[in-house]
């Protein structure tokens, strides 16, 4: 499992909501406004409606201040993101993890940081550059102190992943982290390639890949949902890493993603340093959402 850190980023969306509702009663008019603000804060239509309906059912009679509103919203957000939460665990040897996502979301950076986390736990880790950005992954492998497997120019990514699994089985690696090429979800040939990589793993290890982790950029807001939907058609995404949450107001998309797709968030990226991948805690995140 990842080491746990408290989040250092601060979400600004609550300040906007508190400025509107502090000192008011949560009557039907106020709740309608609240629902609209939650939606524009990227919590999504369904999650926002659930939160407001739950608040309405509890019939808060008096005016609310900032502290009370924070407690109310935190109590509503936490169960949504906690329902399907689980930690990323290494249960098999080797554990095969595919990193997927579109260009620019921080996938390669997250792969390097995740490799470092496993290295700190004493795991033998192999990073696989099934991507065009081989130099970037090689640099992260150096920072993390783990081995990196790089193929020849224009080598089929699936064949390189197959070679990596052979190496892992022969040399006793605990974790294989394959950084697949960043791809647009509307490119059918690239999505088919991703399915091929996933399928070739099973030729050597029938239950592999054990994890397919999608990396999403929080600042893209609701676009993250359409990305996840399309990738899920090509492979069975098992968990998420959400990047660029350091100080962003877009943390609400985490609520929307977990509510709609019933998928766990394993970690969040809150900076560029090798230690800036933080294990996701629903309780801590709900508190930070309303800070």
VONUBA-634285 format. One record per residue: x, y, z of N, C-alpha, C in turn. Coordinates in steps of 0.05 Angstrom, whole numbers, plus 5000, padded with zeros to 4 digits. Example, Ala and Ser with C-alpha at 12.3 -4.5 7.8 and 13.67 -1.06 7.14 Angstrom:
BEGIN
526448865156524649105156526449345156/525749555142527349795143525850015157/
END
This chain:
BEGIN
501749765000500050005000501750255000/500650474992502150724991502350835020/504450995024504651135049502551355050/501551425073499451625075500551895083/499652105070500252375077497652535078/497652745094495452935093495753105068/493553195056493653355032494553635039/496153745021497254015025495754225009/494354134988492854324971490354414986/489354654979486954764991484954814969/482454724974480354754954478855024959/478355174938477155434941474155434937/473055214927470155214920468455264944/469255164968467555194992467355485000/469455644996469355925003467156064988/466855994962464656104946461956034957/461655784964459055684975458455815002/460555815019460155935046459356225044/460456365024459856655021456856695014/455656505001452856524993450956435015/451656235030449756105048450156155078/452556255086452956305114450956515125/449656445147447656625159444956605147/444456405130441856355118440656095127/438056075125436755815129436955645104/437155385108437355205085434455135077/433055335067430355285057430455195028/428055155016428055034989429455214969/429255474972430555664954433555644957/434555634981437355614986438455354976/436955134980437954874971438054854940/436154994927436355004897438855144888/439555364902442055514896444455334902/444355194924446555024932447054814912/444954684902445254474882446554584857/445754824848446954944824449955004829/450655094852453455154858455154894860/453954684871455354434872455954324844/453954354826454354264799456554414785/456554684788458654844775461354804789/461454674812463954614825464954334818/463754214797464553964785463753714801/461853744820460953504834459053334816/458053454795456353304777453453324785/451653284766448753314770447753104790/448452854787447352644804448252664832/450952704836451952724863450852974877/450653194863449653444874446753404883/445153274867442353224874442153054898/443852854900443752674924444452824949/446452994947447353144971445153334980/443953474962441853664969439353524979/438653304967436353154977436753045005/439252965011439852865037439653095058/440753325051440653555068437753635073/436153635052433253715054431753535073/432453275072431053075088431653115118/433953235124434653275152433453525164/432353695147430753925156432254105177/434354225168435754415185434054665187/433254725212431254945216432555225218/434755245232435955505237437855595216/438855845219440955945201443555795206/445155765185447655615188449955815185/452155755200454555915196456655745180/458955855176460955715160461655445171/462155435197462955185210460854965207/458255045211456054855208455754765180/456054945161455754875133458054685124/460454735134462654565129462154275139/461154255163460553995175458453855160/456353995151454153875136455053765110/456553925094457453845068459553615069/461353635089463353425092462053165098/459953165115458552925123457052805099/456252965079454852865056456752765035/459052895032461052825011462452565018/463252525043464852295051463652025043/461051975049459951715042460051655012/459751864995459751824966462451724957/464651844967467251764958468351524973/467051464996468051245013466750975004/464450984991462950744985464550534971/466050604951467650414935470650434940/471350574961474250614966475650364974/478050334964479950124973482750214968/484650094982487450174979488750004957/490750114945492349964925494249774940/493849524936495449324950496949144930/499249044938500748854922500148574933/498448434919497548174929498847934915/499847974890501047764875504047834869/505547634863508347684855508847534829/509347674808509347974806506448084803/506048324812503548474807503948644782/502248614763502448754738500448984738/501549224734499949474734500249614708/498049674694498149834670497250114677/498750314668498050594672496950694646/494550804646493250894622492251184625/491651314603490551584603491351744579/490251974576490752144553493352304557/494452414535496852574537496352814555/498352874572498253124588497053094615/496052854622494752814648496652754670/499252714664501152644685501552344689/500952194668501151904671503951794676/505851884660508651794663509751894689/509252144697510152244722508952084745/506452014743505151854765506351574766/506951464743508251194743510951204758/512451414753515051434767514751474797/512751644805512251684833511251434847/509551284833508451034844510650824847/512450814827514750634829516450704854/516750954859518351044882516950954908/514250984909512850894933513250594938/513150434918513550144921516450084929/518350234917521150194923521650254953/520350464964520650534992519550315010/517850145000516749925015518449675013/520649694998522449464995521749284972/520049374954519149214931521249244908/521549024894523249024870521449104846/521949334834520149454815521349474787/519749404767520649444739518749634725/519749854715518250044699518549974670/516349974655516449894627515550134610/517150214591516550444574515050364549/512550284553510750214530509550464520/511150664514510350934508512451064490/511651284477513651424461515551594477/514751664501516351844518518251674536/520051524522521751344537523851484555/524851714545526851854560525651964586/523252054586521952154610521651944631/520751704622520351484642523051394652/525051384635527751314643528851494665/528251754662529051954682527651904708/525151844707523651794732524651534745/525351334728526451084740528951144755/530651324744533051394758532551534784/530551714785529851854809528751654830/527251464821525951274839527851044847/530051014833531950794839530950524831/529450504809528350254800529250194771/529049944763529849864736527749954716/528650024692526950104670527549934645/525449834633525649674608524649844585/526449894566525850064543526149894517/524249904500524349754475525749904453/526049764430527249894407525250094395/526350264378524550464364522450314348/519950404351517650284336517049994344/518049904367517349634376514449624385/513149404379510349374387510149374417/508549564428508349584458507549324471/505749174459504848924471507148724473/508948714453511148524454513148604476/513448874480515248964501514148894529/511548924532510248854558510548554563/510248394542510648104544513448044553/515448174541518248144549518648224578/517348434587517548524614516548314634/514348184627513247974644515047734646/516247664623518247444624520547514642/521547754641523747844658522947844687/520447944692519547954720519347674732/518347484717518047214727520847084731/522647134713525347014715527047134737/526647394742528447544760527247624787/524847534792523647574818522647854824/521648004805520548264810517848244825/517448434842514848444857512748594841/513548804827511648984813512649044785/510949024766511549124739509549354733/510649584728509049824722509449894692/507449854676507649904647506350174641/507950364631506950624624506150614595/503550594590502650574562502450844549/502450854523502451104508499951274515/500351534519498051704522496451704497/493851674499492251644475489551794479/488551904457485952034458483851814457/481751854473479751644476478151594450/478351784431476751754406478451624384/480851534390482551414369482251104372/480750994354480050704356482450524355/484350594338486750414335488450414360/488650644373490250654397488850514420/486250534421484750404442484850094438/484850014413485149724407487949624416/489949794412492649724421492749684452/491249844466491049824495489849554503/487749474489486449214494488448994488/490049024467492048814460494148784482/495049004493496948994515495848844539/493348914545491948774567491748474563/491048404538490648124532493247964531/495448084522497947944520499047874548/498348034568499247974595498247694604/495847624595494647374604495947124593/497547164572498946934560500946814579/502146994596504146894615502946884644/501247064650500047074677497047104673/495546884676492746884669491047104682/491647174707489947384720491047664717/493147694700494247964695492748104672/492848364671493948544691492248564716/493648584738492248584764490948854770/492049064759490949334762491249484735/489149634728489349824706488550094717/490550254721490150514735490050734714/487950884714487651114696488351364711/489951534698490851784709489152004696/487852164713486152384704487052644716/486652854700487453124708485053274720/485153344745482853474758482053734745/483953874732483254134721481554104695/481253864685479553824661476553814669/475953804695473253804704471653564693/469253624682467553404674468553254649/470553354635471753204613473052944624/473852944649474952704661473052474660/470452534662468452314662468252194635/468252354613468052234586470552074580/472952164590475352014585475151734599/474251734623474051484638472051294624/469851404615467851244601468951104577/470451254560471551134536473750934541/475450994561477550794567476450544579/474250564593473050334605471950134584/471350244560470450074539472749904527/475250004529477549864519478849674539/478549744564479849574585478349624611/478849444630477449454656479049624675/478549884675479850064693479149994721/481149944738480649854766480950074787/482250294780482650504799483750754786/483750974801484451234790486751364806/488351524792490051714804489251984793/488652174810487752444802490052634806/490952764785493252954786492253244787/494253414793493853704793491653794813/491753674836489853754857491153944877/493554034871494954224889493754504885/491954574903490854844903488654884883/487754684868485754724848482954734860/481154864847478354874855476754654843/478054474829476654264814476553994828/476953994854476853744869474153614868/472053764861469353644860469053424840/470853414820470653204800471152924812/472652924834473152664848470452544858/468752714869466152634878464452524854/464552674833462952604809463952334798/466552294796467652044785466951804801/467351824827466851594845463851534847/462251734846459351694847458251554822/459151654799458051554773459151284766/461751234771463050994761463650784782/463150844807463650654829466450544828/468350724825471150644822472850784843/474750644854476350774876478450964865/479051164880481351344875483551234893/485751154881488051054896489751264908/490251474892492151684900491551944886/492652154896492452414883495152544881/495552694859498052834855497753124864/499553214881499253484892501853654888/503453574868505853724863507653564844/510053684838511853564818513953384831/514353394857516453244870515852944871/517852784875517552494875515852404899/515752564920514052494943511252604941/510552724919507952864917505752694905/505852444911503552264905502452164932/500052244938498952194964496751984963/496751814982494651614984491951754989/489951664976487351794978485851695003/484951885019483351815043480651965040/478451825038475851955036475252155058/475852085083475352255106476952515104/479552485098481252725097480552895072/479852765050479152915027476553075031/474552945044472053085049472553325067/474353305086475053535103476353755086/478253675069479653875053477854005033/475853855023473953975004472454205016/472154205042470654415055472354585073/474854615067476654775083477055045070/
END
